[in-house]
Each structure stands twice: as C-alpha cells, then as structure tokens.
Amino acid sequence: PVLKVEVNYKNPAYYDDRLTVRTTLRELPGVKIRFDYEVFRENGERITTGSVTLAFMHADTKTACRPPQALLEKLAPFFR
C-alpha cells in the first residue's frame, strides 16, 4: 500500500524529451520503505523531485510486516 506521495514539479517535461529517473533508498527498509526520486532532462536539468513511502503487508492477513529477508540481504551491501 502507498502511505505517502510527494511531488515537486520544478519545470515541465515535453513530448519527445529524453528523461532520466534517479531512484534512491536512503535507509534499509523496515515495515515501510521510502523511495526518493529525481527526474532530469537530457541536458542534466532537474525538473522534478519526489518520494513515495510504501508499506510491506502480508497478502493473506493484510497486516503490516517486515520486508522479505532476501530483499534485505540484496540491499545490505549498499548500506555498510
């Protein structure tokens, strides 16, 4: 589930613009995971920033849970 979304539009994007989206995790997830985003034009101009916070949930019970251990193991080297 999406818990929170923030978007800051600094400049518009236009049809045929080549865009790069940079996604960053600033900390290992717990019950929640937050992704920060930056969108750049081909010339390097940053046109949008934002973030989304998601929750991990058990599919059957719809209750919050910790992320799968396999995901934490894959992410761990980036936070040492």
Rosetta constraint file for C-alpha pairs under 8 A:
AtomPair CA 1 CA 54 HARMONIC 5.64 0.50
AtomPair CA 1 CA 55 HARMONIC 5.52 0.50
AtomPair CA 1 CA 56 HARMONIC 7.40 0.50
AtomPair CA 1 CA 57 HARMONIC 7.69 0.50
AtomPair CA 2 CA 52 HARMONIC 7.25 0.50
AtomPair CA 2 CA 53 HARMONIC 6.13 0.50
AtomPair CA 2 CA 54 HARMONIC 4.59 0.50
AtomPair CA 2 CA 55 HARMONIC 6.61 0.50
AtomPair CA 3 CA 52 HARMONIC 7.62 0.50
AtomPair CA 3 CA 53 HARMONIC 5.46 0.50
AtomPair CA 3 CA 54 HARMONIC 5.44 0.50
AtomPair CA 3 CA 55 HARMONIC 6.78 0.50
AtomPair CA 4 CA 51 HARMONIC 7.98 0.50
AtomPair CA 4 CA 52 HARMONIC 5.64 0.50
AtomPair CA 4 CA 53 HARMONIC 5.09 0.50
AtomPair CA 4 CA 54 HARMONIC 7.21 0.50
AtomPair CA 5 CA 50 HARMONIC 7.46 0.50
AtomPair CA 5 CA 51 HARMONIC 5.80 0.50
AtomPair CA 5 CA 52 HARMONIC 4.47 0.50
AtomPair CA 5 CA 53 HARMONIC 6.53 0.50
AtomPair CA 6 CA 50 HARMONIC 5.10 0.50
AtomPair CA 6 CA 51 HARMONIC 5.25 0.50
AtomPair CA 6 CA 52 HARMONIC 6.48 0.50
AtomPair CA 7 CA 48 HARMONIC 7.15 0.50
AtomPair CA 7 CA 49 HARMONIC 5.91 0.50
AtomPair CA 7 CA 50 HARMONIC 4.19 0.50
AtomPair CA 7 CA 51 HARMONIC 6.68 0.50
AtomPair CA 8 CA 48 HARMONIC 5.63 0.50
AtomPair CA 8 CA 49 HARMONIC 5.21 0.50
AtomPair CA 8 CA 50 HARMONIC 5.88 0.50
AtomPair CA 9 CA 47 HARMONIC 6.40 0.50
AtomPair CA 9 CA 48 HARMONIC 4.69 0.50
AtomPair CA 9 CA 49 HARMONIC 6.78 0.50
AtomPair CA 10 CA 46 HARMONIC 7.70 0.50
AtomPair CA 10 CA 47 HARMONIC 4.98 0.50
AtomPair CA 10 CA 48 HARMONIC 5.45 0.50
AtomPair CA 10 CA 49 HARMONIC 7.87 0.50
AtomPair CA 11 CA 47 HARMONIC 4.80 0.50
AtomPair CA 11 CA 48 HARMONIC 6.92 0.50
AtomPair CA 12 CA 47 HARMONIC 6.65 0.50
AtomPair CA 13 CA 17 HARMONIC 6.53 0.50
AtomPair CA 13 CA 41 HARMONIC 7.75 0.50
AtomPair CA 13 CA 47 HARMONIC 7.36 0.50
AtomPair CA 17 CA 41 HARMONIC 6.85 0.50
AtomPair CA 17 CA 42 HARMONIC 7.42 0.50
AtomPair CA 18 CA 41 HARMONIC 6.12 0.50
AtomPair CA 18 CA 42 HARMONIC 5.51 0.50
AtomPair CA 19 CA 39 HARMONIC 6.64 0.50
AtomPair CA 19 CA 40 HARMONIC 5.57 0.50
AtomPair CA 19 CA 41 HARMONIC 4.84 0.50
AtomPair CA 19 CA 42 HARMONIC 5.95 0.50
AtomPair CA 20 CA 39 HARMONIC 5.66 0.50
AtomPair CA 20 CA 40 HARMONIC 5.14 0.50
AtomPair CA 20 CA 41 HARMONIC 6.52 0.50
AtomPair CA 20 CA 42 HARMONIC 7.20 0.50
AtomPair CA 21 CA 37 HARMONIC 6.74 0.50
AtomPair CA 21 CA 38 HARMONIC 5.75 0.50
AtomPair CA 21 CA 39 HARMONIC 4.56 0.50
AtomPair CA 21 CA 40 HARMONIC 6.50 0.50
AtomPair CA 22 CA 37 HARMONIC 5.61 0.50
AtomPair CA 22 CA 38 HARMONIC 5.20 0.50
AtomPair CA 22 CA 39 HARMONIC 6.40 0.50
AtomPair CA 23 CA 35 HARMONIC 6.37 0.50
AtomPair CA 23 CA 36 HARMONIC 5.64 0.50
AtomPair CA 23 CA 37 HARMONIC 4.69 0.50
AtomPair CA 23 CA 38 HARMONIC 6.74 0.50
AtomPair CA 24 CA 35 HARMONIC 5.72 0.50
AtomPair CA 24 CA 36 HARMONIC 5.12 0.50
AtomPair CA 24 CA 37 HARMONIC 6.46 0.50
AtomPair CA 25 CA 34 HARMONIC 6.51 0.50
AtomPair CA 25 CA 35 HARMONIC 5.33 0.50
AtomPair CA 25 CA 36 HARMONIC 6.53 0.50
AtomPair CA 26 CA 34 HARMONIC 7.80 0.50
AtomPair CA 26 CA 35 HARMONIC 7.80 0.50
AtomPair CA 26 CA 36 HARMONIC 7.92 0.50
AtomPair CA 27 CA 79 HARMONIC 7.12 0.50
AtomPair CA 28 CA 33 HARMONIC 7.60 0.50
AtomPair CA 28 CA 72 HARMONIC 7.31 0.50
AtomPair CA 28 CA 75 HARMONIC 7.12 0.50
AtomPair CA 28 CA 76 HARMONIC 7.30 0.50
AtomPair CA 28 CA 79 HARMONIC 7.14 0.50
AtomPair CA 29 CA 33 HARMONIC 4.72 0.50
AtomPair CA 29 CA 34 HARMONIC 7.50 0.50
AtomPair CA 29 CA 67 HARMONIC 7.11 0.50
AtomPair CA 29 CA 72 HARMONIC 7.67 0.50
AtomPair CA 30 CA 66 HARMONIC 5.63 0.50
AtomPair CA 30 CA 67 HARMONIC 6.54 0.50
AtomPair CA 31 CA 55 HARMONIC 5.88 0.50
AtomPair CA 31 CA 56 HARMONIC 5.58 0.50
AtomPair CA 31 CA 64 HARMONIC 6.52 0.50
AtomPair CA 31 CA 65 HARMONIC 5.57 0.50
AtomPair CA 31 CA 66 HARMONIC 4.66 0.50
AtomPair CA 31 CA 67 HARMONIC 6.51 0.50
AtomPair CA 32 CA 53 HARMONIC 6.66 0.50
AtomPair CA 32 CA 54 HARMONIC 5.59 0.50
AtomPair CA 32 CA 55 HARMONIC 4.41 0.50
AtomPair CA 32 CA 56 HARMONIC 6.17 0.50
AtomPair CA 32 CA 66 HARMONIC 7.96 0.50
AtomPair CA 33 CA 53 HARMONIC 5.64 0.50
AtomPair CA 33 CA 54 HARMONIC 5.35 0.50
AtomPair CA 33 CA 55 HARMONIC 6.34 0.50
AtomPair CA 33 CA 56 HARMONIC 7.83 0.50
AtomPair CA 34 CA 51 HARMONIC 6.83 0.50
AtomPair CA 34 CA 52 HARMONIC 5.65 0.50
AtomPair CA 34 CA 53 HARMONIC 4.26 0.50
AtomPair CA 34 CA 54 HARMONIC 6.35 0.50
AtomPair CA 35 CA 51 HARMONIC 5.45 0.50
AtomPair CA 35 CA 52 HARMONIC 5.43 0.50
AtomPair CA 35 CA 53 HARMONIC 6.48 0.50
AtomPair CA 36 CA 49 HARMONIC 7.63 0.50
AtomPair CA 36 CA 50 HARMONIC 5.83 0.50
AtomPair CA 36 CA 51 HARMONIC 4.24 0.50
AtomPair CA 36 CA 52 HARMONIC 6.70 0.50
AtomPair CA 37 CA 48 HARMONIC 7.96 0.50
AtomPair CA 37 CA 49 HARMONIC 5.47 0.50
AtomPair CA 37 CA 50 HARMONIC 5.05 0.50
AtomPair CA 37 CA 51 HARMONIC 5.68 0.50
AtomPair CA 38 CA 46 HARMONIC 6.84 0.50
AtomPair CA 38 CA 47 HARMONIC 7.68 0.50
AtomPair CA 38 CA 48 HARMONIC 5.73 0.50
AtomPair CA 38 CA 49 HARMONIC 4.45 0.50
AtomPair CA 38 CA 50 HARMONIC 6.58 0.50
AtomPair CA 39 CA 46 HARMONIC 5.76 0.50
AtomPair CA 39 CA 47 HARMONIC 5.75 0.50
AtomPair CA 39 CA 48 HARMONIC 5.04 0.50
AtomPair CA 39 CA 49 HARMONIC 6.35 0.50
AtomPair CA 40 CA 44 HARMONIC 5.59 0.50
AtomPair CA 40 CA 45 HARMONIC 5.33 0.50
AtomPair CA 40 CA 46 HARMONIC 4.30 0.50
AtomPair CA 40 CA 47 HARMONIC 5.68 0.50
AtomPair CA 40 CA 48 HARMONIC 7.25 0.50
AtomPair CA 41 CA 45 HARMONIC 5.25 0.50
AtomPair CA 41 CA 46 HARMONIC 6.47 0.50
AtomPair CA 41 CA 47 HARMONIC 6.97 0.50
AtomPair CA 55 CA 64 HARMONIC 6.97 0.50
AtomPair CA 56 CA 64 HARMONIC 5.78 0.50
AtomPair CA 56 CA 65 HARMONIC 5.55 0.50
AtomPair CA 56 CA 66 HARMONIC 6.31 0.50
AtomPair CA 56 CA 67 HARMONIC 6.04 0.50
AtomPair CA 57 CA 62 HARMONIC 5.64 0.50
AtomPair CA 57 CA 63 HARMONIC 5.33 0.50
AtomPair CA 57 CA 64 HARMONIC 4.39 0.50
AtomPair CA 57 CA 65 HARMONIC 5.30 0.50
AtomPair CA 57 CA 66 HARMONIC 7.90 0.50
AtomPair CA 58 CA 62 HARMONIC 5.14 0.50
AtomPair CA 58 CA 63 HARMONIC 5.50 0.50
AtomPair CA 58 CA 64 HARMONIC 6.36 0.50
AtomPair CA 58 CA 65 HARMONIC 6.30 0.50
AtomPair CA 67 CA 71 HARMONIC 6.82 0.50
AtomPair CA 67 CA 72 HARMONIC 7.01 0.50
AtomPair CA 68 CA 72 HARMONIC 6.64 0.50
AtomPair CA 69 CA 73 HARMONIC 6.14 0.50
AtomPair CA 70 CA 74 HARMONIC 6.32 0.50
AtomPair CA 71 CA 75 HARMONIC 6.27 0.50
AtomPair CA 72 CA 76 HARMONIC 5.87 0.50
AtomPair CA 73 CA 77 HARMONIC 7.71 0.50
AtomPair CA 75 CA 79 HARMONIC 7.19 0.50
AtomPair CA 76 CA 80 HARMONIC 6.72 0.50
